[in-house]
Amino acid sequence: MLPTPHVSPAARPDPVAVITRFVAEMEGHAQRAASAAREGRAVDALRAAGAMQMLLHAQAGTLRDALTAAQSKRVPLETRLAVRKALDGALAPLGRSVRALEAQAKARQARQAAIGAALRAAASVSAPSRSYAALGRAAGAKHLAVTA
């Protein structure tokens, strides 16, 4: 097993800057996804949501370190308080954006399900059989001539 490398506190990025940068990037992707979903561009909305997931995956370690800084007794109290303040102020708007995206997705899914149910119901109703003779009798004609 390899020893864990020692990282000096000076080499660690500022946790407040990490959190604010991450939230700003996530907000940008969330806004792109929401606007694409509103405009009916499903592919662009999916790409923006994928970019959000990729950003979260790429920043997971750095975010974990920033969150640890908010709880560690080794970090100065001012820094811990600043991290907590950044988390409290930044995560609420991001949470609202994500919930709005979820609501739009659920509404779209419900609409698609209703359309599918209507189409299935329409397909299950048998259409009346129509023949040229029946059409002619309905029109009052004795003979119906079909020309090709």
N, C-alpha and C positions, 0 to 999 in steps of 0.2 A: 504494500500500500504506500502510495506516495504521500509525503508530508504536505500539509496545506500551506501554500505560500502566505507569507505575512504581508499584508497590505497596510501601508502606513496611512494614518488618517488624512494626511495631506494629499495622498493619491486618490482618495475617494471623491467622487463628485458631490457637489452640494445637494443634499436630499430635497430641499425645497425647490431648487431649480429643476431637478429630475422630475419631480411630481408635476410642477406647473407646465413643463415642456410636454410631458406625456399627456396630460389632460388637454392641453391646447391641440395637440395632434389628433387625439381621439375625438375631440369636439369637431374638428374640421372634417374628419371622416364621417362622423355621425350626421353632420349637416349635409354633406354630399349625398349620403345614403337616403336621408329624409327627403331632400329635394328631388332626387331621382325617383324615389317611390311615389311621391306626389304627382310627378309628371308622367308616370307610367313606364319609366325606363328601368325595367326589372334587372337587366344585366348590369347596368351601372350601379344600381343599389346593391346588388350582390357583390360586385367588385369592391365597393366602399366598405361593406361589412367584412369582406375578406381582408381588406387592408387593416381594419380595426383588429382583427384576430392576429394578423401577422405582427402588427405593432406590439400587441400585448405579449405575444410569444417572444419577440426579439428583446423586449425590455423587461422581461420577467425577473431576471437576476438583479438588474439595477433597481427595479421597483422594490424587490424584496429587501435589498440593502437599505433603501430609503425608508421603508416601513420599519425596519429593525432599528434604525436611528431614532425613530419616534419613541421607542420603548427602552432602548439601552441606557443604562445608568452611566456608561462610559462617555456618552455624548453629553455635551454641556446642556444645561436646562433650557437656555435660550434657543438652542437649535431644536431641541425636542418640541418646545412650544411652537416654534415656527413651522415645523413639519406638521404638527397636529392642526394648526390653523390653516395651512395650505390644503391639507386633506379635507377638512371640514368645508372650506370654501369652494374647493374644486370638484369634489366628488358629487355634490348635490346636483349641479347643472348637468354633469355627465350622466348621472342616473336618470334624470328627467329625459334627456335626449334618447337614451337607450330604451326607456319605457315607451316613449312616443314611437320609436321605430317598431317595437314589439306590437303596439296597438295597431299601427298601420298594417303590419304583416298579418295580424289576426283578422282585421277587417277585410283585407284582400282575400285571405283564405276563406272566410265565411262567404264572401260574394262569389268566389269561384265555386264553392260547394253548392250554393243556391242555384247557380247557372247549370251546374252538372245535374242536380236533382231535377230541374225543370226540363232539361234535355232528355233525361232518362224517362221522365213521366210522359213527355210528348212522344217518345219512341215506342212506349209500351201501349199507347192507344192505337187500336187498329183503324186505319183509314177506311172509309166506305169504298167498296169495290165499285169501280166505274167502268162502264162499257159504252161503246158508241151507241148501242141500241138504247140503253138506259138514258143516256144524254138526249137522244132524239125524242124519246117519249116525254121526257121532262120539258122539252121545248115545244111539244105539240106536233111534231112532224111525224108523218107516217113512215117515210123512208129517209134514211140519212145516207147521203152519198159521200164516200170518202175518196178523195182524189189524191193521187200521189204525184 
